[in-house]
Amino acid sequence: MSGILAAFGGSTPNIGTSLTAFGTAYRIASLTGRKVGYLCLNLKSAKTHLYLGIDKPDVTLDGVKPEIRAGTLTGDKLRQYAFRSPKLGGLHVLFGNMAREQAEYYEPEDVQRLLAASREAFDLTIADVSAYWDNAATVCAMREADERFLVTTDSLSHFQEDIHRWTGQVGSQFGILPEQFRLVLLHRNHRTSGGFRMKEIRKETGCNDFTELKLLESVHLQLDSGRLDEWLASEEKNAAAFDALATPMLKRMNWAQRLQKTERPWMRRLMVHRRRDV
C-alpha cells in the first residue's frame, strides 16, 4: 500500500518552514506509532542535520543519488539509509544535499523515484522543500503531493510578492493552483497584533486556510545548539506545540481513529479537545 505524501514549502525562505515540517513529522510519529519519513529536499540549504547536532551525516541525499538515478533505490533501502535515534521514536530522516553546487543537476525523474521509494517505505512522508520553485525537488514534490502546505507569517513581506511570483505564477505552470495549497500561519513569540490575519492572507494569496501555529522562542534556541530532538523528546508540552498542525492532519488522513483505540486516555482527551478547536 502506498504511503501518503505531504509537501511543506515556505512562502519565503528562513521563516521556520523546516522547523514546522520536522516538528509536525515528529509529533505524528510519536502519537501514532506509524512509520513517518522526513525528507530534507532543500537542495541548496540543507540544515536538518545541524538542528540535530550532526556535523557530518553518514547518509545524505547526494550520497544516495547514484542509486536514485540508477533506479535501484527501494523502499527497504531508503528505510535502512534514513537516520534514526531513540529520541526521534518512529521518525526516519533523510538528510539533505550536501553538494550544493550539484543542486541544479537533480532531474525530475530523480525526485520522482525518491518520492516513490519513500511512499513504499513509510506510511507518511513529509517532504520539506525550498520556497523557491527553481529546482526539481520543489516542483516535483508539490506536484506529487497528496497534501500541500504553504507556511507563512503575518508579515506582508513574507507572503505578498513571493507567493504570487513563485507559488502562484510558477506553480500554475505545472498545473498547481493557489487553492490547492493549505496555509499554515506561523506566529512567533505569540504576537497577536500588528500583523495580518489568516482571513486577509487567504484573500491576498488565494490559498485555503488550514491552521495557525504559535512557537515559543525557546525552540529556536534548540536549532542553534543542535538539540531539537532533545527538546522535542524532553517534555510533552514541547512536542504538543505542533498539535495545531498535527491534529487536523491526522483527521484528514483518517488516522485519528487509530488513537482512540490506544490505551493512553490522556492522548484520547487531547485529540477530542483539539478536534473541537479545528
Secondary structure as UniProt FT lines:
FT   STRAND          4..10
FT   HELIX           17..32
FT   STRAND          36..41
FT   TURN            43..44
FT   HELIX           48..51
FT   TURN            52..53
FT   HELIX           61..70
FT   HELIX           75..81
FT   HELIX           86..88
FT   TURN            89..90
FT   STRAND          91..95
FT   HELIX           100..105
FT   HELIX           108..121
FT   STRAND          124..129
FT   HELIX           136..144
FT   STRAND          147..153
FT   HELIX           156..162
FT   HELIX           163..170
FT   HELIX           171..173
FT   TURN            174..175
FT   HELIX           178..180
FT   STRAND          182..188
FT   TURN            189..190
FT   HELIX           198..205
FT   STRAND          208..215
FT   HELIX           217..225
FT   HELIX           228..234
FT   HELIX           236..240
FT   TURN            241..242
FT   HELIX           243..252
FT   TURN            253..254
FT   HELIX           256..260
FT   HELIX           265..277
//
